[in-house]
């Protein structure tokens, strides 16, 4: 009899995982702050899959400008460039706009008059600031930041990236991302929907994924 009661109690504990006490906030992206002040973002999804979370980050770099006024910026498969900004000439380049491609990078060499203006596959016409193109089959971009000069130099600029976080969704149907200085999650996007960390719903207690009788189960606490 005691065993039967114990078994019933165990079932009763397990039932609320998707039952009456499950709150809607747990079924959408939300956050939880632990006792150490760390913020965790919870993302629901299909169990044992991955979800792409797109975040933005900006970083300042010093770029080498060649004699023809070009800089080279590189990205990666999971870190796409969104924009480039430099205060030197108030130049902003949006990488979402159409750009040209070529099979080779620009070659900057001196012209017959001694001016470094011969660049990019034999074209002698100087391009305007903000001109952008990508070398085909690579993650390499070239941006025109100033007119052709006699000497090369450096330039400060901010690059804004779109970073793809491939987060693993556990067997209980949710992923967890810890917010950090390198992963601020200030704003992020999932399946085309924009989210803001500051306005993301917050819970007092986190949902838990536990193994019960060899089965992983999702427990949603009263909040």
N, C-alpha and C positions, 0 to 999 in steps of 0.2 A: 504493500500500500504506500509506504513511504517512497519507494522507488517510483511509483506511478505519479505521486504528487510532485516529486523532484523533476520528473520528465516533463510534466505539464508546465511547471514553472519555467523550465528551460525554453519550451516552445513559446510561452507567453513573452519571454524576454526577446526572443528572436523575431516575433511577428512585427513589432513596431518599426523594423528597419525600413519598410516601404508602406507602413500602415498609417493609422490615424494621427500619430504624433509627428509623422514626417512633415516638415514645413516646406513651403514652396521655395524659400530662400536657398535651401540646400540643393535644389534642382536647377540652379542657374549659377553662373560665376559669382563667387562671394569671397570674403576675406575673413581671416581670424588672426588676432594678435595674441601671441603667447605671453607667458609671465615674464619673459626676458625682453619683450618689446619687439620681437621678430614678427613680421607680417607674412602670412601665408595666404596665397590665392588658390582657391579650390575651383576646379573646372570639371563639370560633369561631361560624360561622353560614353561611347560604347566601350564596354569592358575589353581589356587586353588589346587596345589599339593605341595609336598616337594621335595627338592633336597639334596642329600648327598654331602657335601663338606669335603674332607679329608685334614687336615692340620697336620703339624709336630711341636712338641715342645719338648724341652729338659730341664731337671731339675736335679740338684744335690741333692743327699740324703746321709745320713749317715745310713748304714745298719749294723745291728747286725749280726756278723758271729758266728755261733755255734761252738762247740768244734770240729766238723768234717769238718769245712771249708765251710759251706753252708750259703747262704742268701736267703731270701724269698722276691719276688717282686710280686705285685698284679696289675691287670689291671681292666678295666670295659668294658661293652658292647660297649660304645662309645669312649673309650680311650684305644686303643690296644698298647701293647709294641712292638716297632720295634727293639730296640737294647739296650744293656747295655755296659758301658765302665767304666773301673777303671784304674787309672794310677799306682796303687800299684804294679801290675805285668803285666802291659800293656795288660790287658785282654779285648777283645771285643767279645761280644756274640750277634749274629744275630738271632733274634727270628723268622725270616722268614724261617730259615732252619728247617728241620724235627727234632722233639724232641720226647722223650719218654713220656708216660703218665702212671700214676699209680693211684690206688684208695685211697692211703694214702700218707701223707707227710713223709719225712724221719725222722726216730727216731734215734737220736744220743745218744748212751750210752757207757760207758767205757767197753773195752774188758777185757779179763782175765789178760792181761799184764798191765792193768792200763791205756793204751793208748785209747783215745777217737776215735775209728775207726770203731765202729759198728754202721751202719746207714742204713736207707732205707730198710724196710721190710726184715731184717735179712742178708743183703749182707755185708760181712766183707771186700770186696775188695775196696780199696779207689779209687774213680773215678778221672780222670784228670781235671785240671782247665778248665772251660768253659762248663762242662757237664751240660745239661739243661733238665728238665722235668717239666711237668704240672700235677697237681692233677686233675683227671677226674671230670667233672661236676662243676668245680670252675674256678675262674679267678686267681688262685694262681700258681706261678711258683717258682721253686727252682733252683738256680745256684751255681755250685761249683766254689769257687773263690780262695781257697788255700788249701794246704794239711791239713790233720787232725792234730790238735794241742792239747796240754795239757790244754790250756785255751782258752776261747772265747775272742772276741774282736769286734772292729768296723772297717768299711771300707768305704771310700768315693767313690761314683760312680755316673755317669750320666746315666739317663734313657731317651731314646728318644721315644716319644709316637706318634702314629697316632690317631688324634682326629677326630671324625665324627661330623660335624655340620649339623644338620637337619634343613635346612632353608626353611621357608614357602614362596612359590611363590604366590604373590597376584593375584587378579582377572584380572589384566592387563597383567600378564604373565612375571613378573620378581621378583627376590628376592634381598634384600639389606643386606649386611653384613658390619658393622662398624668395621674398623681395630682398635685394642686396644692392650695394652701390654699383656693381657691375651689371645688375639686372633690376633696374629701378621699377619697372612696370607702371610708371606714372600714367601712361596711356598705352593701351594695347588693343589688338584686333583679333577676333576669332571668327572665321567663316564670314568675313566681310562686315561683322558687327563691331562697332567701336565701344570700348569701355574705358572708364577713368577710375584709377585706384582710389582717389579721394571720395568719389560718390558710389563706389561699389558697396553693396549691402554687407554689413558686418554681423557676425554671429558671436555669441558669448562662449560657445563650446563647439569644438570641431567634430565633424562626422568621423567615424572610425571604421577601418576595414579590419575585420578579425576573422580568424579561422575557427569555425565551430563544426566539430565532427568531420574534419577534413574538407569542409566547404567554406570558402571565403564569403563573408557576409557583411553588408553595409549597415552600420548602426548610426541612426540619426538621433541626437539627444534632444530633450526638451530645451528650448532656448528662451 
